[in-house]
């Protein structure tokens, strides 16, 4: 079953025409205990068909454990975006990026291809000062209209710093993880599994929490 009707497919073809470089969607699935793996793969195949600059690589979480470890992938389905040189830039989606999350997934494709807008210089200065790795988890639901904005911010920061890993986590698919981090409303942002806040907050809030994590 297609997740994209003909009108949306045509709109996406036009959007993807703005891509600068090729990207690869490395999709990790697994054979057992993965209700949304098949639908996620099918969705990514649809996305790949809309641009000759988008390439799909199908991987198995268990059989391709080395690749999974290289991208810090521990769940399935997970989608890792690789740039034109096949480098991982810290942009990851855990769970199918359907519903409202298509509004973070499509911009991520453009950003990883090199077609995104630059961050203000003041933000870049703060990101260049980072010394420790940073993991940003953004818990979402596919029905949440505000979640995509928070995911976009996490990915934007990841693209600006090699030390940042930004990941969307679909809260219902990964219920145990949501329970672990007491996710009762979304978007919930958790930095380095310790510092957290709720809502699609300004980038300044992300940076403040990142700086707290750096001082820890």
N, C-alpha and C positions, 0 to 999 in steps of 0.2 A: 504494500500500500504506500502510495506516494504521500509525503508530508508537505509537498510543495505543489500547488496548483499551477496551471500554465501561466497565469498572470504573474504570480510571484516568481516563477522561474525566469520569465522575461525581465522582470525588474532586477533580479539578481545578476543576470547576464550583463545588464547595463552597469550595475554597481561594480562588478568584477572587472569591467573594462578599465577601471582606474587603477588596478593593481600594477605595481612597478616590477617586482621580481616574482619568480615562481615560489610557491610554498608547498610543503608536504604535510598532509594530515596523517600522522602515525596513530592508528586506532588500535588500542589494546582491548581484546575481548578474552573470554575464557569459555570452555565448553560447558562447565557445570555452574549452577547457582548464579546465573546472570540473565535476569528476565528481560533486560533492555538491550543486551548486546546485539541481537539480530537487527532490531529496529535502528540502533545507532549506526551500524555498518551500512544498512540500506540508505539511511539519511545521508551519510558521508559519500556514498556512491552517487547519489543525486547531486550533491554539492560539487563533486569532482567533474561531473558531466557538464557543468555550466561555464567552465573556463579551462582553456588549455594550459593555464598557469597553475592550476590546482591539481596536485597529485596525491593519490591515496596509497598508503602502505598499511596492509592488514597484518597485525601482530597478535601473538598469543601471550597472555600474562605469564603463563607457566613455561611454555616452550621457548619464549624469547625473554627469559628472565634477565639476561645481561642487558638487553636494550631497555627493559623496564627499569632496572636499577640505575641506568645512566640518566634517565629522565625522572627519577624519583616517583615512578608509577607503582602504586601498591593496590589499586582498585581497578575493577572493570565494570562497565566500559569506561575507558579513559581516552581522551583525544589530546595528543601532543602536537603542537604546531612547530614545524621546522622551517627555517628560512631558506633562501635560495642556495645557500651553501650547506644545507642539511644540518645547520646548527640549531640546538634547542635554546630558545630565548626566554624560557620561564613562563610560557603561555600554555595553560593546560585546562581541560574541561573534564571533570569527573561526572559522568552521567550524560544523557542525551541533551544537547543544547537546543531543545525544541521550545514551543510555547513562546513566552516572552524572552527566553534566553537566546533566541535567534538574533535579538538586538544587541547582544554582546559578542556572539559568535561571528557574525558578518564583519563588524568593525575589526575584530581580532585578525581576520584574514587579511584585511587591507593593511593593518598596522604591521603585521609580520612581513608582508610583501614590501614594506618600505614606503607605503603611501599615507602614513599617518602624519598628524601635526606634531610639531616639536613642543616639548614642555617649556614653560617659562624658565629663564636662566636661574632664578633663585631656587627653584626646585632641583634643577640639575646639580647645583652646588651642594645641596644637602645630600643628594644621592651619591655624588662622587666621594663624599666623606665617609660613606659606610665602610665598616671594617669586618663585620660579621655577617654570615648568611642570614637571610630573612625569608620566612615562608608566610605567605598570606593566603589563608583559606577564606573563601567567600561562600557561605552556605545560602542556597537559593531554593525556591520552588518554581516550577514552570509557570505557575499562575500569578507570580509576583511581578507587578509592573515596574517596581523600583529596583529590583535586584540587578538587572542588566547593567545599570549605571555603576554600581559598586564593583561588579566584575570587570567592567571596562577600566576602571581606575586601577585595580590591582594589576591587570595586564599591562597597562601603560607604564606603571612603575617598574614592572619586571623587564620590559623592553628597554628601559633606560639604564638598568643596572644588572650586571652579571651576577650580583649577589642575591637578587630577589627572584623568588619562585612564586608565581601567582596562580592560584587554582580555584576554579568554580567547583563546588560540590553540591550536587542535587540532593537536597536534604532527605527526601522520601526514599530515593534509591539506596542511599547509604545511611539508613536509619540508625544503625549502631553508633556510627561516628557522630551523628546529630545528637544522640543521647549522651554520648561522652562529653560533648561540649555544650550541653544544655541549650540546644537550639529550640527556642519557643516562638521566636518571630524572625522574619527574614527581611532583608539580607542581614546575616550576622557575619561579622568579620573577625577572624581570630589570627593574631600575629604571633608566630613562633609558639603556638599552642598555649600561650599565656596571656597576652594582652588582647582585649576584645572590645568591640563596640557594635551597635546595631544601627542600621539605616544606611542609605546612600549618602554618606557624609562627604564634605568637600575633601579634596586631596590633602589639605593642610592637616586634617584629622588623621588620615593615613600616615602622614609623615611624622606627626607627633608620637603616635604609638610605635612606629618603627624606631624612632630615636630612643624611646623608653627601652625597647628591646635591645638596642645597641649598648645601653648603659648597664644592662643586667649582667 
